[in-house]
Amino acid sequence: MSDLPSPSASALPDELGFRLRRKLATVGRKLVRVEFVRRIAVAMSVAVVGLVLVLSVDWLVDLPLDVRTGVIIGLGGLVSVFLLRALVALVTQRRDEETLALMVEEREPGFRSRLIASVQFAQGKATVPDEGARLIVERMVEETESFARPLKLAEVVNTRPLKRTLLVLLLVGGLAGAGYHLGGSITEDLLKRAFLSDVPVPRATRVVWTSRDLRIGIGDTVTVEGRVEGYEPEEGSLRIRYASGRRQKVRMERGSEGNLYRATLENVQESFTFRVVIKDGRSSRESVVALPRPSVESLAGEQQYPGYMNLPPTLHQPGEFLLYPESQLLLRITASQPLDQATLRLLGEGEQVSLVGKVDPADPRIAEVVVGVKQGLTGFAVDLLDTEGMDSRDTAVYRVDVLTDEPPKVRLVKPSRQRELVTAGARVLVGYEAEDRFGIERVVLSYKVGTEGVGGALELPIPERGSTKLEELFDWELSQLEPPLQVGDEIEFWLEAYDQNNGTKEGKSASRILKVVTPREKRDDLLSRVGDSLGRIDRVTDDQDRLNTALAEWIRAQRELLEPGGSGEQQEAIERKPE
């Protein structure tokens, strides 16, 4: 408002103008006060309503601390905005005298526009050309002041918005006060929580713990649990919201622990969030994430044989793992998901062994592992762990058949007799046959003199190492044995054949016995054997003569049968063919 002139002692027009302007000033002050108070009331109403809403929502859903912090900061910011608007009203709601005069004239038509004219003349904004006109103006100002003197011009200010706002504030404040009084300690605890205290939500039943951050495989069964304090009803509910938008309510039963409630969901196909509701207690919303579990999409193996077998690598598929001992099986695993780890569990006799495969950095779905094939291996299982932390379930077992590496077979052919007479300086012809699936490495002649005498071994020459079949002769010179043989000594000898697998037991032939005799005894033995041979030849000759005689009789009988009048005896003779 402009500065008002000082009134004089006499009732001059200047003094009358001063009075008019002073009355208008009361209108301006009231206008500012009303708008300021109204905005203050609005800010207070917003604060009370916002706080009540925070308490109510917190009681319903148990807001986490970080959410409560954000909400209370937001509410404080909103109230601050309204308070700032109230302060701004102290400036923005001020009006000049002309505007105030127009406001008054709109409410009091009796001024007939004389009020604004009088104000303007009082401000010196309007001039008169001569003394006559001045008298007329003074007369108008005097009449206007006289008309305004009994009036309360400040009543032209509209206070209805203020009254409505104050009524709302009174109503909101009353309800809030009543709620605070009725709620007692509950309201006090909620207020503490609203201002970021860590006290729990006051309930008859409070859910103090639930399962959280669960990660399961699609199709798995999951059990959700919740623990309460306070009143423990017989059951509660699990409120589920699936990723697809579908909702479900599942009954939770109280367990034997009393305050622990469980609900089991089978064959879960999608992720979901849930809330545990027990009586008036309810938990925060937690999640269960359903992810596909990794599985073996394909499996292939390459068998690399031991060096001595001289065989190229062979490829194998599940169901075709026919493996040789001491070989290596390179398994290539292709999974359905990118892998963090692939573990191979070897099954069979003895201690179970686990092998960790190497994941291919270029393609994490592929892993390779090398298996050393040993006797007793019956199969293997593949355990997978993907990059999401999900492991495989219901792992298949792949059968493995390990061939037994049998020892070589070796047989003594010469000497043919189990017991042979020799002289001390004799040369014994040793003939043998040997065979092995993977090749013979060496053949050894082992012997011992007497039952407790000295023994030894001779490695026999073979045409080619690694041959699968041998038929060889060896000339054994007994005169080279140390100590020299004596008449009456007995030598037991046999053959041992070894394959190229050091882990395979040697093959052993039947043994033969050589008895050292004098040259005369050896000669007598030879003559005896010749005589036996001649006797066998004579017996064979006699048998042949009898066969020839019988055959001749049969032929003759057959001829007589063909002639007319052949007898029955002849027929009978024909039927008895010579044997």
Backbone torsions as a table, in degrees:
resi	resn	phi	psi	omega
1	MET	NA	145.3	177.6
2	SER	-70.6	156.5	179.5
3	ASP	-66.4	137.0	-179.8
4	LEU	-89.3	139.7	177.2
5	PRO	-71.1	154.7	178.3
6	SER	-75.5	130.7	-179.5
7	PRO	-72.5	147.6	175.5
8	SER	-90.3	173.0	-179.0
9	ALA	-72.6	-26.4	180.0
10	SER	-95.4	154.4	-178.6
11	ALA	-77.6	69.8	178.7
12	LEU	-84.9	162.1	176.6
13	PRO	-56.6	-32.8	177.5
14	ASP	-61.8	-39.3	178.5
15	GLU	-69.0	-39.5	177.1
16	LEU	-62.5	-42.0	177.3
17	GLY	-62.6	-36.6	177.7
18	PHE	-62.6	-42.3	179.4
19	ARG	-62.8	-43.2	178.2
20	LEU	-60.9	-45.1	-178.8
21	ARG	-65.7	-34.2	179.2
22	ARG	-67.1	-39.5	178.2
23	LYS	-66.1	-37.8	177.0
24	LEU	-65.6	-33.8	179.6
25	ALA	-61.8	-35.7	177.6
26	THR	-63.6	-35.5	177.2
27	VAL	-63.8	-44.6	-179.4
28	GLY	-62.8	-43.1	-179.5
29	ARG	-64.2	-40.9	179.6
30	LYS	-65.5	-39.5	179.1
31	LEU	-59.5	-43.4	179.3
32	VAL	-66.8	-44.6	-179.1
33	ARG	-61.3	-45.5	-178.3
34	VAL	-60.0	-47.0	-178.3
35	GLU	-68.3	-37.1	178.0
36	PHE	-63.0	-48.6	-179.4
37	VAL	-64.5	-40.3	179.1
38	ARG	-59.4	-43.7	-178.6
39	ARG	-70.2	-35.2	174.0
40	ILE	-61.7	-42.9	179.1
41	ALA	-63.6	-40.0	176.8
42	VAL	-60.8	-45.2	179.3
43	ALA	-60.6	-42.6	179.4
44	MET	-65.9	-39.8	178.4
45	SER	-63.3	-44.2	178.0
46	VAL	-60.6	-41.2	-180.0
47	ALA	-63.1	-45.7	-178.3
48	VAL	-66.6	-47.8	-179.7
49	VAL	-62.4	-44.2	179.4
50	GLY	-61.1	-42.5	179.5
51	LEU	-65.0	-42.0	177.8
52	VAL	-61.5	-42.1	178.7
53	LEU	-63.2	-42.1	178.3
54	VAL	-60.6	-46.3	179.8
55	LEU	-62.1	-41.1	-177.5
56	SER	-66.6	-47.6	-179.7
57	VAL	-63.7	-40.8	178.9
58	ASP	-62.2	-39.3	178.8
59	TRP	-67.1	-33.5	-177.8
60	LEU	-77.1	-44.2	-170.4
61	VAL	-118.3	-1.1	178.9
62	ASP	56.8	72.2	-176.4
63	LEU	-63.3	135.6	174.2
64	PRO	-65.3	162.0	-176.7
65	LEU	-60.0	-42.6	-178.4
66	ASP	-66.2	-34.3	176.9
67	VAL	-68.7	-44.9	178.3
68	ARG	-60.4	-38.3	178.3
69	THR	-61.6	-47.1	179.3
70	GLY	-63.4	-40.8	-178.6
71	VAL	-66.1	-45.8	-177.4
72	ILE	-67.7	-34.2	175.7
73	ILE	-66.6	-42.9	177.9
74	GLY	-62.6	-43.0	178.7
75	LEU	-64.4	-42.1	177.4
76	GLY	-61.3	-39.0	177.5
77	GLY	-64.5	-41.2	179.7
78	LEU	-64.6	-44.8	178.7
79	VAL	-63.3	-38.1	178.5
80	SER	-62.1	-36.9	177.6
81	VAL	-62.5	-44.4	179.2
82	PHE	-66.1	-38.1	176.9
83	LEU	-66.0	-38.7	177.4
84	LEU	-63.9	-38.8	176.7
85	ARG	-63.1	-33.7	177.4
86	ALA	-66.1	-42.4	177.7
87	LEU	-65.5	-39.1	178.4
88	VAL	-63.6	-30.8	179.7
89	ALA	-61.9	-26.3	178.4
90	LEU	-61.9	-22.7	179.6
91	VAL	-103.8	-48.5	-172.8
92	THR	-71.2	-23.0	-177.6
93	GLN	-88.9	-1.3	174.9
94	ARG	-69.5	140.8	-179.7
95	ARG	-124.7	149.1	175.2
96	ASP	-76.5	169.8	-173.5
97	GLU	-65.9	-36.0	178.7
98	GLU	-62.7	-43.3	179.7
99	THR	-64.5	-41.2	178.4
100	LEU	-64.3	-38.8	179.0
101	ALA	-64.1	-40.9	177.1
102	LEU	-62.4	-42.3	177.6
103	MET	-58.0	-43.3	-177.8
104	VAL	-67.7	-42.2	-178.5
105	GLU	-65.8	-29.8	176.7
106	GLU	-66.0	-34.4	179.1
107	ARG	-86.3	-26.6	-178.6
108	GLU	-123.0	84.9	-179.5
109	PRO	-60.0	-16.8	-177.7
110	GLY	-63.3	-20.5	178.0
111	PHE	-68.8	-24.8	177.0
112	ARG	48.8	47.5	176.8
113	SER	66.2	6.8	-179.6
114	ARG	-75.4	-24.0	-175.3
115	LEU	-68.6	-48.7	-179.6
116	ILE	-65.1	-35.8	178.2
117	ALA	-66.8	-41.1	180.0
118	SER	-64.5	-41.0	179.4
119	VAL	-62.6	-45.3	179.5
120	GLN	-60.6	-43.1	177.0
121	PHE	-64.5	-37.2	179.8
122	ALA	-67.4	-31.5	178.5
123	GLN	-79.0	-10.6	-177.0
124	GLY	80.5	12.2	179.4
125	LYS	-80.0	-17.7	179.6
126	ALA	-117.1	142.1	-179.1
127	THR	-122.6	158.8	177.5
128	VAL	-117.3	143.9	-174.5
129	PRO	-74.1	-30.8	-175.5
130	ASP	-146.9	-178.5	-176.6
131	GLU	-69.3	-32.8	179.4
132	GLY	-65.4	-43.2	178.9
133	ALA	-66.3	-31.5	178.4
134	ARG	-65.0	-39.3	179.1
135	LEU	-64.1	-38.8	179.7
136	ILE	-65.2	-42.5	179.7
137	VAL	-63.7	-44.5	179.8
138	GLU	-61.2	-40.3	178.2
139	ARG	-61.9	-40.5	-178.8
140	MET	-66.5	-44.5	179.2
141	VAL	-61.7	-39.4	-179.8
142	GLU	-65.0	-41.8	179.9
143	GLU	-67.5	-40.2	-179.9
144	THR	-64.2	-42.7	178.3
145	GLU	-64.7	-40.6	179.3
146	SER	-63.3	-37.7	179.4
147	PHE	-70.9	-35.3	-175.9
148	ALA	-81.7	-18.1	-172.4
149	ARG	-59.5	-45.9	-179.0
150	PRO	-79.7	-11.2	-175.5
151	LEU	-82.3	146.9	170.9
152	LYS	-99.1	90.4	-173.0
153	LEU	-63.0	-27.3	-178.3
154	ALA	-63.5	-18.2	-179.8
155	GLU	-71.2	-10.2	178.1
156	VAL	-72.9	-16.9	178.2
157	VAL	-68.8	127.2	-178.8
158	ASN	-75.1	113.7	-179.1
159	THR	-103.6	1.9	-177.6
160	ARG	-61.1	-44.0	176.6
161	PRO	-57.9	-38.6	178.0
162	LEU	-64.0	-44.0	-179.2
163	LYS	-63.0	-41.2	179.3
164	ARG	-63.8	-43.2	-180.0
165	THR	-63.5	-44.0	178.6
166	LEU	-64.1	-34.7	177.9
167	LEU	-65.3	-43.7	177.1
168	VAL	-61.2	-44.7	178.8
169	LEU	-60.9	-42.9	179.2
170	LEU	-62.7	-43.5	-179.4
171	LEU	-65.4	-48.1	-179.8
172	VAL	-62.6	-44.8	179.8
173	GLY	-64.1	-38.7	178.4
174	GLY	-64.3	-45.8	177.9
175	LEU	-62.9	-42.0	178.9
176	ALA	-63.8	-42.1	178.6
177	GLY	-63.6	-41.3	178.0
178	ALA	-63.6	-41.6	177.9
179	GLY	-63.5	-39.9	177.8
180	TYR	-63.2	-42.5	-179.7
181	HIS	-66.2	-44.5	-178.9
182	LEU	-71.1	-37.6	-177.9
183	GLY	-70.2	-29.3	178.3
184	GLY	58.6	-126.1	-176.6
185	SER	-64.9	-29.0	178.5
186	ILE	-61.8	-47.8	179.4
187	THR	-64.0	-39.8	178.9
188	GLU	-60.7	-43.9	179.0
189	ASP	-65.7	-38.7	178.5
190	LEU	-65.7	-38.8	176.2
191	LEU	-63.6	-41.1	176.9
192	LYS	-60.5	-41.4	178.6
193	ARG	-66.5	-37.7	179.8
194	ALA	-61.6	-33.3	178.4
195	PHE	-99.7	33.8	163.7
196	LEU	74.1	25.8	170.5
197	SER	-78.7	157.0	-179.3
198	ASP	-97.4	18.7	177.3
199	VAL	-67.5	145.9	179.8
200	PRO	-71.6	159.6	176.0
201	VAL	-65.4	127.1	-178.0
202	PRO	-73.4	113.8	179.1
203	ARG	-141.3	160.4	172.6
204	ALA	-66.4	-38.0	174.4
205	THR	-124.2	126.4	-180.0
206	ARG	-117.3	127.9	174.3
207	VAL	-82.7	109.0	-173.9
208	VAL	-96.5	-15.8	-179.9
209	TRP	-159.3	142.5	172.7
210	THR	-140.2	162.9	170.2
211	SER	-61.5	143.2	-178.0
212	ARG	-150.8	157.2	177.3
213	ASP	52.5	45.6	179.2
214	LEU	-83.9	137.1	175.6
215	ARG	-125.4	119.6	-176.4
216	ILE	-128.3	165.9	174.1
217	GLY	-86.5	147.0	177.0
218	ILE	-59.2	129.7	-177.6
219	GLY	92.5	-5.1	-179.9
220	ASP	-76.5	167.7	170.8
221	THR	-101.5	133.6	-178.5
222	VAL	-127.6	141.0	176.8
223	THR	-112.8	124.0	178.6
224	VAL	-104.3	132.9	-177.2
225	GLU	-123.4	155.2	175.2
226	GLY	-146.2	138.3	179.7
227	ARG	-115.1	138.6	-175.4
228	VAL	-122.6	165.5	169.9
229	GLU	-129.5	152.5	-178.3
230	GLY	94.6	-141.7	-179.1
231	TYR	-67.5	134.6	-176.3
232	GLU	-117.8	96.2	177.7
233	PRO	-73.9	174.1	-177.1
234	GLU	-74.0	-24.6	-177.7
235	GLU	-153.3	166.1	174.7
236	GLY	-142.2	-160.9	-178.6
237	SER	-141.5	151.7	175.5
238	LEU	-111.0	114.7	-178.5
239	ARG	-95.2	115.1	-171.9
240	ILE	-112.3	139.6	172.7
241	ARG	-129.6	110.2	-177.2
242	TYR	-78.2	161.5	-180.0
243	ALA	-61.3	-29.8	179.3
244	SER	-75.0	-7.9	-177.3
245	GLY	101.4	-14.0	179.8
246	ARG	-67.6	141.5	178.8
247	ARG	-114.6	152.2	-178.8
248	GLN	-151.1	144.0	176.2
249	LYS	-119.5	122.5	-175.3
250	VAL	-120.1	137.4	179.5
251	ARG	-70.8	133.8	174.3
252	MET	-109.6	126.8	-177.8
253	GLU	-101.9	143.9	178.2
254	ARG	-75.4	132.7	-179.5
255	GLY	-86.3	-176.3	-179.4
256	SER	-67.1	-20.2	178.4
257	GLU	-71.3	-12.2	177.4
258	GLY	90.2	-64.5	-175.6
259	ASN	-95.8	12.6	-179.6
260	LEU	-114.2	126.8	-177.8
261	TYR	-115.9	143.0	-176.2
262	ARG	-133.9	150.5	170.5
263	ALA	-142.2	133.6	-177.3
264	THR	-112.5	129.5	178.3
265	LEU	-114.5	126.3	-178.2
266	GLU	-102.8	149.6	174.0
267	ASN	52.1	55.2	180.0
268	VAL	-72.7	127.4	-174.9
269	GLN	-108.3	-11.0	-178.4
270	GLU	-152.4	162.6	179.1
271	SER	-70.2	157.9	179.0
272	PHE	-157.7	160.5	169.3
273	THR	-109.5	157.6	-176.9
274	PHE	-147.8	160.5	174.4
275	ARG	-136.6	133.1	176.8
276	VAL	-90.9	125.0	-179.6
277	VAL	-121.2	114.0	177.4
278	ILE	-123.9	111.7	-175.3
279	LYS	55.7	-123.1	178.0
280	ASP	-93.3	-1.6	177.8
281	GLY	-87.8	143.6	178.4
282	ARG	-146.3	147.6	-178.2
283	SER	-92.1	170.6	169.5
284	SER	-71.5	163.6	-178.4
285	ARG	-79.8	125.4	178.5
286	GLU	-116.4	171.8	-173.9
287	SER	-127.5	151.0	170.2
288	VAL	-125.5	119.7	-177.7
289	VAL	-101.2	122.1	178.2
290	ALA	-100.2	120.0	-178.2
291	LEU	-122.5	150.9	175.2
292	PRO	-68.2	134.4	176.8
293	ARG	-81.5	145.5	178.4
294	PRO	-69.7	147.4	177.8
295	SER	-143.5	162.2	178.8
296	VAL	-81.4	116.6	176.5
297	GLU	-85.4	-37.9	177.8
298	SER	-152.7	154.6	-177.9
299	LEU	-145.2	128.7	178.8
300	ALA	-139.0	145.8	-178.9
301	GLY	-128.9	145.1	175.2
302	GLU	-120.2	117.1	-179.6
303	GLN	-90.6	122.9	176.5
304	GLN	-106.9	116.7	-172.2
305	TYR	-79.3	158.4	174.3
306	PRO	-59.1	151.4	-175.9
307	GLY	-57.1	-35.3	-176.0
308	TYR	-68.5	-17.6	-178.9
309	MET	-80.9	-19.3	177.7
310	ASN	52.4	45.3	179.9
311	LEU	-118.1	142.9	176.4
312	PRO	-72.6	158.4	177.7
313	PRO	-60.4	149.4	177.4
314	THR	-124.7	149.6	-179.2
315	LEU	-95.9	144.2	-179.0
316	HIS	-134.9	146.1	175.3
317	GLN	-116.3	161.4	175.4
318	PRO	-52.3	133.7	-174.8
319	GLY	92.4	-6.5	-177.7
320	GLU	-127.7	24.6	-178.9
321	PHE	-84.7	75.1	173.4
322	LEU	-98.9	105.0	-167.3
323	LEU	-118.7	157.0	178.3
324	TYR	-104.3	141.2	178.8
325	PRO	-62.1	151.3	-179.1
326	GLU	69.3	5.2	173.0
327	SER	-88.5	172.2	176.2
328	GLN	-119.2	135.4	179.2
329	LEU	-110.7	114.0	176.0
330	LEU	-91.4	109.6	-178.9
331	LEU	-96.5	133.7	176.5
332	ARG	-115.1	115.2	-175.3
333	ILE	-105.9	127.3	174.2
334	THR	-112.7	119.7	-175.6
335	ALA	-103.4	167.0	179.9
336	SER	-80.8	-18.4	-177.7
337	GLN	-130.7	154.2	172.2
338	PRO	-57.5	135.1	-170.1
339	LEU	-101.8	144.7	166.9
340	ASP	-97.0	-32.1	-178.9
341	GLN	-159.9	144.0	173.8
342	ALA	-129.1	125.4	-177.0
343	THR	-120.8	132.6	179.3
344	LEU	-105.6	120.5	176.9
345	ARG	-99.4	115.7	179.5
346	LEU	-83.5	132.0	-177.2
347	LEU	-113.1	149.5	178.4
348	GLY	146.3	-159.7	-178.8
349	GLU	-71.6	147.5	177.3
350	GLY	84.9	-165.8	-176.5
351	GLU	-69.5	136.6	178.5
352	GLN	-72.8	133.7	-176.8
353	VAL	-116.8	139.4	176.3
354	SER	-115.7	134.3	179.1
355	LEU	-118.9	130.3	179.1
356	VAL	-91.8	124.8	-179.4
357	GLY	-81.3	167.6	178.6
358	LYS	-102.2	120.2	179.9
359	VAL	-81.2	134.1	179.9
360	ASP	-72.8	116.9	179.8
361	PRO	-62.0	-32.7	-179.1
362	ALA	-71.0	-32.6	178.9
363	ASP	-140.6	92.6	-175.3
364	PRO	-63.5	-6.2	176.9
365	ARG	-78.9	-9.8	-175.1
366	ILE	-113.1	136.4	175.7
367	ALA	-137.9	147.8	179.5
368	GLU	-125.4	144.2	178.5
369	VAL	-145.5	141.5	-179.0
370	VAL	-105.1	127.9	-178.6
371	VAL	-113.0	124.6	171.5
372	GLY	-82.9	115.6	-174.4
373	VAL	-78.8	126.0	178.4
374	LYS	-133.3	160.0	176.0
375	GLN	-60.5	141.6	-179.0
376	GLY	98.3	-13.4	177.4
377	LEU	-72.6	124.5	-178.5
378	THR	-114.4	-15.6	-179.8
379	GLY	172.7	-176.3	177.7
380	PHE	-153.2	158.7	176.4
381	ALA	-127.9	148.9	-177.3
382	VAL	-111.5	120.6	175.4
383	ASP	-107.5	128.1	-175.9
384	LEU	-116.4	146.3	173.1
385	LEU	-133.7	117.6	-176.1
386	ASP	-88.5	177.9	-175.9
387	THR	-70.6	-13.7	175.9
388	GLU	-89.1	1.4	-179.2
389	GLY	84.7	8.6	179.0
390	MET	-90.2	135.6	177.8
391	ASP	-103.3	162.6	179.6
392	SER	-79.4	154.6	178.6
393	ARG	-130.1	160.6	179.0
394	ASP	52.6	49.9	-176.5
395	THR	-64.3	131.3	177.3
396	ALA	-74.6	150.3	176.0
397	VAL	-106.7	125.2	-178.7
398	TYR	-99.5	123.0	-176.2
399	ARG	-76.1	143.3	176.8
400	VAL	-128.8	132.0	174.2
401	ASP	-111.4	117.6	178.8
402	VAL	-101.2	119.5	178.7
403	LEU	-69.1	142.3	177.3
404	THR	-84.2	126.1	176.3
405	ASP	-83.3	92.4	-178.6
406	GLU	-68.1	149.8	176.3
407	PRO	-66.0	156.3	178.8
408	PRO	-59.5	152.2	174.9
409	LYS	-98.4	131.1	179.7
410	VAL	-137.8	137.7	-177.1
411	ARG	-136.3	132.1	174.8
412	LEU	-78.5	125.8	178.3
413	VAL	-100.8	-41.3	177.0
414	LYS	-127.6	140.3	-6.3
415	PRO	-66.8	152.4	-175.7
416	SER	-80.8	-28.7	-177.4
417	ARG	-84.2	147.8	178.7
418	GLN	-64.0	-32.9	-177.4
419	ARG	-130.2	126.3	-175.7
420	GLU	-128.2	140.4	177.4
421	LEU	-94.0	130.7	179.2
422	VAL	-137.1	161.3	172.0
423	THR	-93.0	168.9	-175.8
424	ALA	-64.2	-29.7	-178.0
425	GLY	-105.5	20.8	-174.6
426	ALA	-73.4	160.6	170.4
427	ARG	-112.0	115.3	-176.0
428	VAL	-98.4	124.5	176.8
429	LEU	-82.8	113.5	-179.2
430	VAL	-104.1	114.9	176.5
431	GLY	-112.1	139.2	-177.0
432	TYR	-147.0	161.7	172.1
433	GLU	-126.4	135.0	179.8
434	ALA	-141.4	146.8	177.0
435	GLU	-153.0	150.7	178.4
436	ASP	-154.1	143.5	-176.3
437	ARG	-61.2	-35.2	-174.5
438	PHE	-108.6	4.6	176.3
439	GLY	106.9	139.6	-178.9
440	ILE	-91.3	129.0	-179.1
441	GLU	-88.1	-43.9	-179.6
442	ARG	-160.9	157.7	177.3
443	VAL	-125.5	132.7	-175.5
444	VAL	-123.7	133.3	172.6
445	LEU	-96.0	117.0	179.1
446	SER	-108.8	146.5	-178.0
447	TYR	-151.7	162.8	170.3
448	LYS	-147.7	144.2	-178.3
449	VAL	-99.6	119.6	-177.7
450	GLY	74.1	172.6	-178.7
451	THR	-71.7	-29.8	179.4
452	GLU	-127.9	22.0	-177.2
453	GLY	-83.3	-174.8	179.3
454	VAL	-72.6	154.2	178.1
455	GLY	-132.2	178.7	-179.6
456	GLY	-169.8	-179.7	-179.3
457	ALA	-147.7	141.3	177.1
458	LEU	-123.4	127.5	174.7
459	GLU	-82.7	122.3	-175.7
460	LEU	-84.4	142.2	177.1
461	PRO	-70.0	137.0	175.7
462	ILE	-124.4	149.5	-174.3
463	PRO	-64.6	-35.8	-177.1
464	GLU	-156.5	125.2	176.7
465	ARG	-69.7	140.9	-178.7
466	GLY	93.3	-0.9	177.0
467	SER	-66.4	140.5	-179.1
468	THR	-84.1	-16.2	-179.3
469	LYS	-146.9	134.8	179.5
470	LEU	-130.0	141.9	169.0
471	GLU	-136.5	99.9	-171.0
472	GLU	-131.7	159.0	174.9
473	LEU	-119.6	143.6	178.3
474	PHE	-136.1	131.1	179.9
475	ASP	-93.4	104.4	-175.4
476	TRP	-92.8	117.2	179.2
477	GLU	-92.8	109.7	-177.7
478	LEU	-71.4	-21.0	-178.0
479	SER	-67.1	-16.0	-178.5
480	GLN	-88.5	-2.3	179.9
481	LEU	-73.2	143.1	176.7
482	GLU	-121.4	134.4	-8.2
483	PRO	-68.2	162.8	-178.3
484	PRO	-57.1	146.7	-179.7
485	LEU	-72.8	150.1	177.6
486	GLN	-120.9	153.4	177.4
487	VAL	-57.9	131.9	-179.2
488	GLY	101.3	-14.7	177.6
489	ASP	-68.5	146.3	173.4
490	GLU	-117.6	132.1	-179.4
491	ILE	-114.2	118.9	173.1
492	GLU	-98.5	128.0	179.8
493	PHE	-137.5	159.0	179.6
494	TRP	-156.6	171.5	179.3
495	LEU	-113.4	144.1	174.9
496	GLU	-124.0	129.0	179.4
497	ALA	-114.9	137.6	-178.2
498	TYR	-121.3	137.9	173.3
499	ASP	-93.0	-172.0	-174.5
500	GLN	-85.3	-2.7	176.5
501	ASN	-93.2	112.8	-177.2
502	ASN	-66.2	-19.3	-179.0
503	GLY	-85.2	-5.7	-179.0
504	THR	-91.0	139.2	177.1
505	LYS	-70.3	147.7	-178.8
506	GLU	-69.4	153.3	171.8
507	GLY	-87.7	142.4	-174.4
508	LYS	-127.5	137.4	176.4
509	SER	-90.1	170.7	170.3
510	ALA	-68.3	153.6	-177.3
511	SER	-91.2	158.7	173.2
512	ARG	-124.6	155.9	-180.0
513	ILE	-120.5	130.6	174.3
514	LEU	-111.5	126.0	177.2
515	LYS	-108.5	127.3	-178.9
516	VAL	-81.4	123.2	179.9
517	VAL	-128.6	175.3	176.7
518	THR	-76.4	160.2	177.0
519	PRO	-56.0	-37.5	-179.6
520	ARG	-64.3	-42.3	179.2
521	GLU	-65.1	-36.7	178.4
522	LYS	-66.3	-41.3	179.4
523	ARG	-63.3	-44.7	178.1
524	ASP	-59.8	-38.1	178.8
525	ASP	-63.9	-41.2	179.7
526	LEU	-65.2	-43.4	179.1
527	LEU	-62.2	-38.2	178.9
528	SER	-63.9	-40.5	179.6
529	ARG	-67.7	-34.7	176.6
530	VAL	-65.5	-42.4	179.2
531	GLY	-61.6	-42.8	177.6
532	ASP	-60.8	-36.2	-179.7
533	SER	-68.5	-42.5	178.5
534	LEU	-63.0	-39.0	178.2
535	GLY	-61.6	-40.2	179.2
536	ARG	-65.6	-35.6	179.2
537	ILE	-66.6	-41.8	178.2
538	ASP	-60.1	-42.5	-179.4
539	ARG	-64.6	-37.0	178.9
540	VAL	-67.1	-38.9	179.2
541	THR	-63.7	-46.5	178.4
542	ASP	-58.4	-42.9	179.5
543	ASP	-62.7	-37.5	-178.9
544	GLN	-69.2	-38.2	177.7
545	ASP	-62.5	-42.4	179.0
546	ARG	-64.9	-37.3	179.3
547	LEU	-66.4	-40.6	179.5
548	ASN	-64.4	-41.7	179.8
549	THR	-61.5	-46.0	179.8
550	ALA	-63.4	-38.3	-179.1
551	LEU	-66.8	-38.2	178.7
552	ALA	-64.6	-41.7	177.4
553	GLU	-61.8	-40.2	-179.0
554	TRP	-65.2	-41.1	179.6
555	ILE	-66.5	-42.9	179.9
556	ARG	-63.3	-41.8	179.4
557	ALA	-64.2	-35.3	-179.8
558	GLN	-66.4	-37.4	178.5
559	ARG	-66.0	-44.5	-179.9
560	GLU	-62.5	-33.2	-179.9
561	LEU	-64.6	-32.6	-178.8
562	LEU	-75.1	-21.4	178.0
563	GLU	-78.4	151.6	178.2
564	PRO	-60.3	137.5	176.4
565	GLY	85.5	22.5	176.9
566	GLY	-62.6	138.1	-174.8
567	SER	-86.0	166.3	176.5
568	GLY	-67.8	-31.4	178.5
569	GLU	-65.0	-37.4	176.9
570	GLN	-63.9	-42.2	178.2
571	GLN	-60.9	-41.2	179.1
572	GLU	-63.7	-36.9	178.6
573	ALA	-67.5	-36.5	178.1
574	ILE	-64.0	-41.3	-179.4
575	GLU	-65.6	-24.5	176.3
576	ARG	-90.4	75.1	179.1
577	LYS	-65.2	144.4	-179.6
578	PRO	-63.6	142.0	-179.4
579	GLU	-104.5	NA	NA
